[in-house]
């Protein structure tokens, strides 16, 4: 747990879902467990401003802001992404609840045209992400959209994560061969422990371990995607995840890479800011 970063957590406030705990409670609990940071995710609004406020109240711990490009933030709006970057967001997820294959009762937001090419606004967003050293996550989009994003991210030298490829009902579920192919294109595979919970299918954690070993530890990260009332608190869930991965055969060194080293590499500008703050405080 010490020094670990959870790349994917859903704290309150949330306009549509009751969450296990709010962002301030999350930061205090995670700091108490020795963790270094969490990425706060919300499906309907950016969390960078919330993160700034919480970080002033919990010194020695960092909540990292993010943005999810659903209908409520304007969808594929480069101006919103640019503002989020200036506010300190480090992760931009493509549509989740508003994606073409996940939208319920409303038309989804496509990323590609009829020929499978990324829309101009998506390319603009990727450019903003790259220029600001951010990470793009695939969200809950389709297979063709995932591949189009991964290909463009490779060409544009943008860091990209494949969002919970084994979580049932939330975007496209990637096969092992597809995960290998996407990793070979430079993507990082984000495995979320929420897929192992009863509410989302009770995936055996050994399947995650099997896929991590097949793809390669250096091309994967582990996160919880917790915050739901039906699941333990994100910090307890993180502890459960580590215990389960150890039980299924991952070594302590491999887990450290999956929850710390590889995540730090993705969030490199965040790392530089933390180091500068430490040096300033030391001086």
KOLROZA-309278 format. One line per field, with one value per residue (C-alpha): residue in one letter; y, z negated, x negated. Coordinates in steps of 0.1 Angstrom, whole numbers, plus 2048, in hexadecimal, padded with zeros to 3 digits. Layout:
# residues N
residuo: (A|...)
c2: (Y|...)
c3: (Z|...)
c1: (X|...)
//
This chain:
# residues 283
residuo: (X|X|X|X|X|X|X|X|X|X|X|X|X|X|X|X|X|X|X|X|X|X|X|X|X|X|X|X|X|X|X|X|X|X|X|X|X|X|X|X|X|X|X|X|X|X|X|X|X|X|X|X|X|X|X|X|X|X|X|X|X|X|X|X|X|X|X|X|X|X|X|X|X|X|X|X|X|X|X|X|X|X|X|X|X|X|X|X|X|X|X|X|X|X|X|X|X|X|X|X|X|X|X|X|X|X|X|X|X|X|X|X|X|X|X|X|X|X|X|X|X|X|X|X|X|X|X|X|X|X|X|X|X|X|X|X|X|X|X|X|X|X|X|X|X|X|X|X|X|X|X|X|X|X|X|X|X|X|X|X|X|X|X|X|X|X|X|X|X|X|X|X|X|X|X|X|X|X|X|X|X|X|X|X|X|X|X|X|X|X|X|X|X|X|X|X|X|X|X|X|X|X|X|X|X|X|X|X|X|X|X|X|X|X|X|X|X|X|X|X|X|X|X|X|X|X|X|X|X|X|X|X|X|X|X|X|X|X|X|X|X|X|X|X|X|X|X|X|X|X|X|X|X|X|X|X|X|X|X|X|X|X|X|X|X|X|X|X|X|X|X|X|X|X|X|X|X|X|X|X|X|X|X)
c2: (800|818|830|821|835|82A|836|833|83C|849|860|876|88F|87F|88C|86A|850|84D|846|834|853|876|882|891|871|85D|872|86F|849|843|858|845|825|832|838|854|85F|857|862|86E|866|872|86A|88C|8A7|8AD|8A8|8BE|8DB|8C3|8B3|8D5|8DC|8BA|8BB|8DB|8C9|8A9|8B2|896|885|88D|88A|88C|89B|88C|893|87B|886|87D|892|8A6|8B7|8BD|89C|89F|8C3|8CE|8EE|8DB|8C4|8E2|8F2|8D2|8CF|8F3|8EA|8CD|8AF|892|879|87D|860|85C|858|83F|842|856|83E|82E|80B|816|833|829|839|855|856|84F|865|855|859|84E|856|83E|833|82C|84B|85F|87F|8A0|8AA|88A|891|8B4|8A5|88C|8A9|8BC|89D|898|8BD|8BD|89C|88D|869|85F|842|830|831|81B|81C|802|7EC|800|820|811|807|828|83A|824|828|84E|84F|83C|853|872|865|868|852|83C|822|807|80B|7EC|7D3|7B7|7CA|7BD|7D5|7F4|7F8|7DE|7C0|7BA|797|78D|78F|7B2|7BD|7B1|7C3|7E3|7E1|7DC|7FD|80F|80D|805|7EC|7F7|7DA|7E4|7CF|7D8|7BE|7A4|7B0|79E|7BB|7BA|795|788|784|76D|783|767|772|795|786|76F|78D|7A2|787|781|7A6|7AF|7C0|7E0|7E5|7E2|7F4|7EA|801|7FB|810|80F|829|817|810|7EB|7E8|7EE|810|816|814|7F3|7E7|7F0|7DB|7BE|7C1|7BE|7A1|78F|795|788|769|764|764|787|790|7AF|7BE|7B9|7C8|7E6|7EC|7E8|800|818|819|815|82E|847|843|84C|86A|877|89D|896|886|8A4|8BB|8A5|8A5|8CB|8CF|8B8|8CB|8ED|8E1|8D3|8F4)
c3: (800|7F8|814|82A|841|849|86D|86D|850|84E|82F|826|82F|84C|85C|864|84D|827|820|804|7F9|804|813|7F1|7DF|7FA|7F8|7D3|7D3|7EF|7DF|7BE|7D1|7DF|802|816|82D|83E|85F|858|874|879|897|898|88F|88D|86B|86E|85A|840|83E|839|81B|80B|80F|7FA|7DE|7DF|7E2|7EB|802|825|835|85A|86F|88F|8A9|8BA|8DB|8D6|8E1|8C1|8C8|8EC|8FA|912|90A|90E|8FA|8DC|8DE|8E1|8C2|8AE|8B7|8AB|88B|885|892|89B|8AB|8C6|8CB|8EB|8E8|8CE|8C7|8E7|8FE|91C|90C|8E8|8EC|8DE|8EE|900|920|917|91F|93C|93F|963|984|99B|9A9|986|985|965|966|968|945|937|948|939|917|91B|924|905|8F0|8FF|8FC|8D7|8CE|8C5|8CA|8DF|8D4|8EC|8D5|8E0|905|921|92F|94E|93A|922|93F|951|931|92A|94D|94C|929|936|954|93D|920|908|8EA|8EB|8D4|8DE|8C3|8B0|8CE|8B8|8A7|8B3|8C0|8C1|8E3|8FA|8E9|8FA|900|8F4|918|91C|8FC|908|929|919|901|91F|92C|90C|8F8|8D3|8C8|8A9|895|87C|85D|85F|87A|85E|849|849|858|878|87D|863|87A|86B|863|872|894|88F|885|8A3|8BA|8A9|8AD|8D2|8DA|8C4|8A2|8B0|8C8|8AD|88E|872|864|851|862|840|82F|834|815|81E|81B|7FE|7FB|816|7FE|7EF|812|81C|7FF|809|82D|822|80C|828|841|829|823|849|84D|855|841|82B|844|861|84D|844|86A|870|855|853|86C|88C|87F|877|89A|8A8|891|897|895|873|868|871|85E|83F|840|844|827|811|81A|813|7F1|7EA|7F3)
c1: (800|7E4|7DE|7F9|810|833|838|85E|875|899|89E|8BB|8C8|8DA|8FA|909|8F9|8F6|8D1|8C0|8AD|8A5|884|878|880|86F|84F|84D|853|83A|81F|824|81E|7FD|809|7FB|818|839|848|86B|883|8A7|8BD|8CE|8B5|88F|87F|860|86E|87B|858|848|85E|85A|834|832|844|830|80B|7F4|80D|819|83B|836|851|860|87B|893|8A1|8C6|8E4|8E5|8C3|8CB|8BE|8A1|899|874|87A|886|868|850|860|85E|839|833|845|82D|840|829|840|85B|873|886|8AC|8B8|8DD|8E1|8CE|8DE|8DF|8E5|8FF|921|940|92D|918|8F3|8D5|8C1|89C|899|8AA|8BA|899|88A|874|872|887|873|87D|86F|84E|84E|854|838|821|82B|825|803|7F8|801|7F1|813|820|83E|853|86A|888|8A6|8A2|8A4|889|884|882|868|852|856|84C|82F|822|825|816|7F8|7F3|7F7|7E1|7FF|801|820|830|849|864|86E|86E|87C|899|8BA|8D4|8BE|8B0|8A0|890|86E|861|83E|832|841|830|80F|814|81E|800|7E9|7F7|7EC|80C|80C|827|83A|848|862|86A|88E|892|88D|8AA|8CC|8DF|8C9|8C5|8AD|890|876|857|841|84F|840|81F|81F|825|80B|7F1|7FA|7F9|7DC|7DB|7CB|7E9|804|810|828|843|863|87F|88F|8A6|8C7|8DD|8DE|8B8|8A0|88F|875|858|865|86B|848|83B|852|845|821|828|83B|81F|805|81B|81E|7F8|7EC|7CD|7C9|7B1|7CA|7E6|7D1|7CC|7F1|7FD|7E0|7C4|7D9|7F3|7D8|7CB|7ED|7F1|7CE|7D6|7E7|7C7|7B3|7CB|7C9|7A3|7A2|7B9|7A4|784|795|7A0|77E|76D)
//
